[in-house]
């Protein structure tokens, strides 16, 4: 069974299937990549909770940066957010994002708790 949550015409924010949670790409507001990453990760926390998952259950993260020179700034926030011993498989690359003010977008795949 596929469960879609917060679904609009274009996309769902959460899709669950066979104990796996797929989140749509998340962005944040702020002047710096650190600010945007902090807000983005806060949104991810809320979606994971709604999907019966958590940071400890993240399987994979895909991080897109508008400027790869922001790698260290994004990682300074990421590294404090990821629970020790629960780092997911991760990829990070430079990508032109949907709006010129966006500096980071993160896509998460996670397992449902107790699935």
C-alpha positions as a Markdown table, in Angstrom:
| # | Residue | x | y | z |
|---|---|---|---|---|
| 1 | Unk | 0.0 | 0.0 | 0.0 |
| 2 | Unk | 1.2 | 3.5 | -0.8 |
| 3 | Unk | 0.3 | 6.3 | 1.6 |
| 4 | Unk | 0.6 | 9.9 | 0.4 |
| 5 | Unk | 0.5 | 12.8 | 2.9 |
| 6 | Unk | 0.2 | 16.5 | 2.4 |
| 7 | Unk | -0.6 | 15.9 | -1.3 |
| 8 | Unk | -1.3 | 18.7 | -3.7 |
| 9 | Unk | -1.7 | 18.6 | -7.5 |
| 10 | Unk | 2.1 | 18.6 | -8.2 |
| 11 | Unk | 3.5 | 16.5 | -5.4 |
| 12 | Unk | 3.2 | 15.0 | -1.9 |
| 13 | Unk | 5.4 | 16.1 | 0.9 |
| 14 | Unk | 5.5 | 12.5 | 2.3 |
| 15 | Unk | 5.1 | 9.2 | 0.5 |
| 16 | Unk | 5.2 | 5.9 | 2.5 |
| 17 | Unk | 5.6 | 2.5 | 1.0 |
| 18 | Unk | 6.6 | -0.9 | 2.6 |
| 19 | Unk | 8.1 | 0.8 | 5.7 |
| 20 | Unk | 10.0 | 3.4 | 3.8 |
| 21 | Unk | 9.4 | 7.2 | 4.0 |
| 22 | Unk | 10.2 | 9.4 | 1.0 |
| 23 | Unk | 10.2 | 13.2 | 1.7 |
| 24 | Unk | 10.0 | 15.8 | -1.0 |
| 25 | Unk | 13.0 | 18.2 | -1.2 |
| 26 | Unk | 13.1 | 20.6 | 1.7 |
| 27 | Unk | 14.5 | 24.2 | 1.7 |
| 28 | Unk | 14.7 | 26.9 | 4.3 |
| 29 | Unk | 14.7 | 30.6 | 4.6 |
| 30 | Unk | 17.6 | 32.8 | 5.7 |
| 31 | Unk | 20.5 | 34.9 | 4.5 |
| 32 | Unk | 23.3 | 32.2 | 4.9 |
| 33 | Unk | 23.6 | 28.6 | 3.9 |
| 34 | Unk | 23.8 | 27.8 | 7.7 |
| 35 | Unk | 20.5 | 29.6 | 8.4 |
| 36 | Unk | 18.8 | 27.9 | 5.4 |
| 37 | Unk | 20.2 | 24.5 | 6.4 |
| 38 | Unk | 19.0 | 24.9 | 10.0 |
| 39 | Unk | 15.4 | 25.7 | 8.9 |
| 40 | Unk | 15.5 | 23.0 | 6.2 |
| 41 | Unk | 16.5 | 20.4 | 8.8 |
| 42 | Unk | 13.8 | 21.6 | 11.2 |
| 43 | Unk | 11.2 | 21.0 | 8.4 |
| 44 | Unk | 12.6 | 17.6 | 7.9 |
| 45 | Unk | 12.3 | 16.8 | 11.6 |
| 46 | Unk | 8.6 | 17.8 | 11.5 |
| 47 | Unk | 7.9 | 15.7 | 8.4 |
| 48 | Unk | 9.7 | 12.7 | 9.8 |
| 49 | Unk | 7.7 | 12.9 | 12.9 |
| 50 | Unk | 4.4 | 13.1 | 11.0 |
| 51 | Unk | 5.6 | 10.0 | 9.0 |
| 52 | Unk | 6.3 | 8.0 | 12.1 |
| 53 | Unk | 10.1 | 8.2 | 11.6 |
| 54 | Unk | 13.1 | 10.2 | 13.0 |
| 55 | Unk | 16.6 | 11.3 | 12.3 |
| 56 | Unk | 17.8 | 7.9 | 13.7 |
| 57 | Unk | 15.9 | 6.2 | 10.9 |
| 58 | Unk | 17.2 | 8.2 | 7.9 |
| 59 | Unk | 18.6 | 5.9 | 5.2 |
| 60 | Unk | 19.8 | 8.3 | 2.6 |
| 61 | Unk | 20.1 | 12.1 | 2.2 |
| 62 | Unk | 20.7 | 14.0 | -1.1 |
| 63 | Unk | 22.0 | 17.5 | -0.5 |
| 64 | Unk | 22.0 | 20.1 | -3.3 |
| 65 | Unk | 23.9 | 23.3 | -2.9 |
| 66 | Unk | 23.5 | 26.3 | -5.2 |
| 67 | Unk | 27.2 | 26.9 | -4.7 |
| 68 | Unk | 29.6 | 24.1 | -3.7 |
| 69 | Unk | 31.7 | 26.7 | -1.8 |
| 70 | Unk | 28.9 | 26.5 | 0.8 |
| 71 | Unk | 29.8 | 22.9 | 1.6 |
| 72 | Unk | 31.6 | 23.7 | 4.9 |
| 73 | Unk | 28.8 | 26.1 | 6.0 |
| 74 | Unk | 26.1 | 23.5 | 5.3 |
| 75 | Unk | 28.1 | 20.7 | 7.0 |
| 76 | Unk | 28.6 | 22.8 | 10.2 |
| 77 | Unk | 24.9 | 22.6 | 10.7 |
| 78 | Unk | 24.4 | 19.1 | 9.3 |
| 79 | Unk | 27.1 | 17.6 | 11.6 |
| 80 | Unk | 25.4 | 18.8 | 14.8 |
| 81 | Unk | 22.0 | 17.6 | 13.6 |
| 82 | Unk | 22.8 | 14.0 | 12.6 |
| 83 | Unk | 22.7 | 11.7 | 15.6 |
| 84 | Unk | 26.1 | 10.1 | 16.4 |
| 85 | Unk | 26.2 | 6.6 | 15.0 |
| 86 | Unk | 23.2 | 7.2 | 12.7 |
| 87 | Unk | 24.8 | 9.0 | 9.7 |
| 88 | Unk | 22.8 | 8.1 | 6.5 |
| 89 | Unk | 24.3 | 7.4 | 3.1 |
| 90 | Unk | 24.7 | 10.8 | 1.6 |
| 91 | Unk | 25.5 | 12.6 | -1.6 |
| 92 | Unk | 26.1 | 16.3 | -2.0 |
| 93 | Unk | 26.5 | 18.3 | -5.2 |
| 94 | Unk | 26.1 | 21.6 | -6.8 |
| 95 | Unk | 22.8 | 22.3 | -8.5 |
| 96 | Unk | 20.8 | 25.2 | -9.8 |
| 97 | Unk | 17.9 | 25.4 | -7.4 |
| 98 | Unk | 14.3 | 26.5 | -8.1 |
| 99 | Unk | 14.7 | 30.1 | -6.8 |
| 100 | Unk | 17.8 | 32.3 | -6.9 |
| 101 | Unk | 17.6 | 33.0 | -3.1 |
| 102 | Unk | 17.8 | 29.3 | -2.3 |
| 103 | Unk | 21.2 | 28.0 | -1.2 |
| 104 | Unk | 20.4 | 24.4 | -0.1 |
| 105 | Unk | 17.8 | 21.7 | -0.7 |
| 106 | Unk | 17.8 | 18.3 | 1.0 |
| 107 | Unk | 15.9 | 15.1 | 0.0 |
| 108 | Unk | 15.5 | 12.4 | 2.6 |
| 109 | Unk | 14.6 | 8.7 | 2.5 |
| 110 | Unk | 14.0 | 7.1 | 5.9 |
| 111 | Unk | 12.6 | 3.9 | 7.5 |
| 112 | Unk | 9.4 | 4.0 | 9.5 |
| 113 | Unk | 10.0 | 3.4 | 13.2 |
| 114 | Unk | 9.3 | -0.3 | 14.1 |
| 115 | Unk | 8.6 | -1.2 | 10.5 |
